[in-house]
């Protein structure tokens, strides 16, 4: 199964909502199988690919978890950049 997530990191989103989103991402990646694919795009006024779509067996999960924990708010929301990075 292929999974790709987008996370809006707009600066006026309360930190508690961002914390919930990060916890959801950590839960999701903890349930992935080696045969799955996963990618993660962060967006606000620009898009940043945090994890390119890749086979889970090739992803360094400890590193990805650390990157997710470090996600912080920034900028405003431009939905186009979130859809087409």
Helices and strands as residue ranges (DSSP letters): E 2-8, H 15-30, E 37-43, E 47-55, G 56-58, H 61-69, H 79-83
